[in-house]
Amino acid sequence: MGRLNISIPTDLSPLVSKWRRKINLSEICTQALRDELVAVESHRSARALRTKLQPRTEAEGRLAERFGLAEAGIVESPAEPTALREALGRLAAAYLDRRLCDGAVLGIAGGRQMWCVVQHVSPRQVGVHIQALGYHQNDPRVLHAHPNTLATLLWLFYAPRATARLVGSDPRGLLNVQAPPADLPRYFVIGSCATFAADGNLAQLVGRDAAIRLGKAGASGDFLYAFFNRRGEIIDAPTLADQSVLRSEQLRALSARADARVVLVAGGADKLRVMKSALSNRLCNVVLTDSTTAQQLLRGTKEEV
């Protein structure tokens, strides 16, 4: 192994002396040198640029073509199923980091998958208008996953230029499907999907009466609070006094716009049927999922999707 003597500036010397027995200075110097020299060596090469542009893979292209999507993103399925939510959270956070810019509008739903997304976004100053999508002002059972909490965290991450509106305001004020088209994607709506059960978190959040009505209508899953029966047909969502929800026809209209991205973030066998329902009803135009789920979606027959 080669050796190199490095001079430490006088003003940095006290800190180096303080930490030299607690951290590996050689590793730090090696990494810094590697990063700098690689940058110098490759500054005329397009390799680093291609990595940042992240052209879609063959599987992502097939998924987008199969379901008429504007974009698709696929992350390798983790060995441990319990790590899937985190892997998808990182994938979706990277998606938002690349696309959100000044003047963008972001509608975010609640849920544990969205909590994982927000955990991994990069804090930065950007003029984003954030709209919490969901029901009621809080959920005592999963407080951290309520859309108001997530919208507030995003507002803090993007401060001081971001604005946020909580549940109770009309999301169509920001996510206006009748607005003149923009030149680039400006409207973003992101959420996951889940099966619906009478004892599930969403059923408890909407309340007993609304949950009973949904059960009688045959609700078995939802995407962004658009509910489906087991045949994948859309059923009427409950109308509550305290809500900010985009109806299925509004999600479909946004998904059809070139300047909008309605993003479905989900993976796993338990989400597959609901994902197919959202796709067959054209309620999203971006899917972020894992490789195993993507293969299952692509293997489905035309009648299934």
Residue pairs with C-beta under 8 A, 6 or more apart in sequence:
6 29
8 16
16 25
19 25
42 48
54 98
56 64
56 71
56 72
56 73
57 74
59 74
59 291
59 294
59 295
59 298
60 72
60 73
60 74
60 294
61 72
62 298
63 69
63 72
63 74
63 287
63 289
63 294
63 297
63 298
64 70
64 71
64 72
66 297
66 298
66 305
67 279
67 287
67 297
67 305
68 282
68 285
69 284
69 285
69 286
69 287
70 258
70 261
70 285
70 286
71 261
71 285
71 286
72 286
72 287
72 288
72 289
72 294
73 91
73 92
73 95
73 286
73 287
73 288
73 289
74 288
74 289
74 290
74 291
74 294
75 87
75 88
75 90
75 91
75 288
75 289
75 290
75 291
76 87
76 290
76 291
77 84
77 87
77 267
77 290
77 291
77 292
77 293
78 84
78 86
78 87
78 290
81 268
84 267
84 268
84 290
85 112
85 113
85 116
86 116
87 290
88 113
88 116
88 117
88 265
88 266
88 267
88 288
88 289
88 290
89 113
89 115
89 116
89 117
89 119
89 120
89 265
90 116
90 120
91 265
91 288
92 117
92 120
92 190
92 263
92 265
92 288
93 117
93 118
93 119
93 120
93 121
93 122
94 120
95 263
95 286
95 288
96 106
96 117
96 121
96 188
96 190
97 121
97 122
97 124
99 185
99 188
99 261
100 106
100 126
100 128
100 158
100 188
101 126
102 126
102 127
102 128
102 161
103 127
103 186
104 126
104 127
104 128
104 129
104 185
104 186
104 187
104 188
105 128
105 129
105 131
105 174
105 175
105 186
105 187
105 188
106 128
106 129
106 130
106 131
106 154
106 188
106 189
106 190
107 130
107 131
107 132
107 133
107 171
107 174
107 175
107 187
107 188
107 189
107 190
107 246
108 114
108 118
108 130
108 131
108 132
108 133
108 147
108 150
108 151
108 154
108 189
108 190
108 191
109 133
109 134
109 147
109 190
109 191
109 192
109 224
109 225
110 132
110 133
110 134
110 139
110 145
110 146
110 147
110 149
110 150
111 145
111 191
111 192
111 194
112 142
112 145
113 192
113 265
113 266
114 145
114 147
114 150
114 190
114 191
114 192
114 265
115 144
115 145
115 150
117 190
117 265
118 150
118 153
118 154
118 157
121 154
121 157
122 157
123 156
123 157
123 158
124 157
124 158
125 158
125 159
125 160
125 161
126 158
126 161
126 162
127 158
127 161
127 162
128 154
128 158
128 161
128 162
128 163
129 162
129 163
129 164
129 165
129 174
130 151
130 154
130 155
130 158
130 162
130 163
130 164
130 165
131 151
131 164
131 165
131 169
131 171
131 174
131 175
131 244
132 147
132 148
132 150
132 151
132 164
132 165
132 166
132 167
132 244
133 147
133 167
133 171
133 189
133 191
133 224
133 225
133 244
133 245
133 246
134 146
134 147
134 148
134 167
134 205
134 225
134 243
134 244
134 245
135 167
135 205
135 206
135 225
135 240
135 242
135 243
135 245
136 167
136 205
136 240
136 242
136 243
137 148
137 166
137 167
137 168
137 242
138 146
138 148
138 149
139 145
139 146
139 201
139 204
139 205
141 201
141 204
141 205
142 201
143 149
147 166
147 167
147 244
148 166
148 167
151 164
151 165
151 166
152 164
152 166
154 162
154 164
155 162
155 163
155 164
165 173
165 174
165 244
166 244
167 242
167 243
167 244
168 242
168 243
168 244
169 244
170 244
171 244
171 245
171 246
172 246
172 250
175 187
175 189
175 246
175 250
175 254
177 250
177 253
177 254
177 257
181 257
181 258
181 259
182 259
183 259
184 259
185 258
185 259
185 260
185 261
186 259
186 260
187 254
187 257
187 259
187 260
187 261
188 260
188 261
188 263
189 224
189 246
189 251
189 254
189 260
189 261
189 262
189 263
190 262
190 263
190 265
191 223
191 224
191 225
191 263
191 264
191 265
192 223
192 264
192 265
192 266
192 271
193 221
193 222
193 223
193 224
193 264
193 266
193 271
193 274
193 275
193 278
194 200
194 202
194 221
194 222
194 271
194 274
195 220
195 221
195 270
195 271
195 273
195 274
196 202
196 203
196 214
196 219
196 220
196 221
196 222
196 227
197 203
198 211
198 215
202 222
203 211
203 214
203 215
204 211
206 214
206 238
206 240
207 240
210 238
210 240
213 238
214 227
214 235
214 237
214 238
217 227
217 229
217 235
217 236
218 229
218 230
218 235
219 227
219 228
219 229
219 235
220 228
220 229
220 230
220 273
220 274
221 227
221 228
221 273
221 274
221 277
222 228
222 237
222 274
223 264
223 274
223 275
223 277
223 278
223 283
223 284
224 246
224 251
224 262
224 283
225 237
225 245
225 246
226 234
226 237
226 246
226 247
226 248
226 251
226 278
226 281
226 283
227 234
227 235
227 236
227 237
228 234
228 235
228 274
228 277
228 278
228 281
229 235
230 273
232 273
232 276
232 277
232 280
232 281
234 248
234 281
237 245
237 247
237 248
246 254
248 281
248 283
251 262
251 283
251 284
252 281
252 282
252 283
254 260
254 262
255 262
255 282
255 283
255 284
255 285
256 282
256 285
260 285
261 285
261 286
262 283
262 284
262 285
262 286
263 284
263 286
263 287
263 288
264 275
264 278
264 279
264 283
264 284
264 286
264 287
264 288
264 289
265 288
265 289
266 274
266 275
266 288
266 289
266 293
267 289
267 290
267 292
267 293
268 290
268 293
269 293
269 296
271 293
272 293
272 296
272 297
275 287
275 289
275 293
275 297
276 297
276 300
276 304
276 305
278 284
279 287
279 297
279 305
280 305
287 297
289 297
297 305
